[in-house]
Amino acid sequence: MTAGQPATDLLPLKGIRVLEMGELLAGPLVGTLLGEFGAEVIKVERPGRGDVLRQFGPAVDGESLYWKVNARNKKSVVLDLGRPQSAQVLRDLIAASDVLVNSLRPGTLEGWGFDEDSLRAAYPKLVIVYASAFGREGPHSDRGGYDPIAQGYSGLSFLTGEAEGPPMRAGGAIPVCDFMTGFAGALGAMMALYRRDARGAPGNGGTVDIALYDVAFRMLGPLLAFRDLTGKVWKRDGNHSLGGAPTGHFLTGDGEWICTSVQNDAQFARLGPLVGHAEWTADPRFATPGLRTRNRDAIEEVVAAWIAARPREEVIRQFAAADLPVGPINSMGDLADDGHLGVRSTYWDSHDGRAYRQPSRVPKLSREEPAHASAPALGANTREVLDTTLGYSTLRMDELARAGVIGP
């Protein structure tokens, strides 16, 4: 299957064309997600090295696996936007598109003459998705930024880590906010397309504005309300949940880790007998979830000792038999051998004749086969797109190539 080729004609976004301008993960993931549901995604890349994602994160044989996994189902067009002749090519690409994804640093596209007012006037049906660090309004709107900045600004880092330790980045080196931004941006694009095409607004594509910190802050919003109403700042508390006990990560007797989160009275009533403390249900300290939260140390000390005396598989088996929420803390080694993940969440791809797994499309839709086109080589589709989509002649493409406007 060639880059950008859909797997089936039944995909719901077949016939939608997306023009993607931006690098790394947040904005480009919008394009990736739309492409996985059938949209034709044309990615504009700079000459020479292309998207920085091509060199990002763990690599095999010099090829980034973040690129291979997160740039699938796209067509790569190399266009030197620093050259004056490129402006007309870009205008033609925009005119042929339903969605423009712009995650360039604020002001970059505008500096080339493509400000929102001009785009809206020239292409009223166009859906524009802006993905940026701080959004398109407010005193920080002109700033750039990456996932660590967004996590810190949103409050997510402040709430991550041990109670007495420093704030930490959620997910470690994984750019959590970038991924959340991509999913939210794709949802926004879908809603704008639905309004345009199914709700009788054919002349209004609309604008989607998503900031890197938006979804993280949306998750933490109730804690700001708590601050407003009580004057208190909610503090980080390790792996504990907001309420209930026991909650968190526990070390097993064979040196592995599990996670549990016992939240309600019925669950707690089953926990006590399991760990040898049936009397807990009559203990006034543990009568409600709120009381158990305040007295969680007394519960978790006992539970931690019980878990530490048993291997992980036994702990999981006994918790599951008591209908208590439990799960392993998996490494990538664990996941490589996990049967559930293999059935539901991955498919096999090939790299130089060696098989490896890619994550399946999220979310899943019934009655269709997903698109599984490989991530494109730099500029692999430049002439194809300019020919079949824009109708450029070979002579014109040769002239643009000689002028350094298109590549490779």
Protein Blocks (a to p, Z undefined) as FASTA:
>chain_A
ZZhiafbfkbfkgoiacddedehjlmmmmmmmmmmnopacdddddehjlpfklmgcjdee
hiafklmmmmghiacddddfkbfklmmmmmmmmmmpmbdcdfbdehklmmnopafklmmm
mmmmbccddddfkojedjklmpgcdfklmmmmnommmmgccfklccddehijacfklmmm
mmmmmmmmmmmmmmmmmnopaklnbpadddfklmmmmmmmmmmmmmmmnopacddehjac
fbdcdedddddfkopacddddfbfmlmmmmmmmnopaklmmmmklmpmklmmmmmmmmmm
mmmmmmmmpcfklmmmmmmmnopacdddddfklmmmpmklmmmmgccddeehiacddddd
ddddehiacdfddcddehklmmmmmmmmnopafklmmmmmmnomacZZ
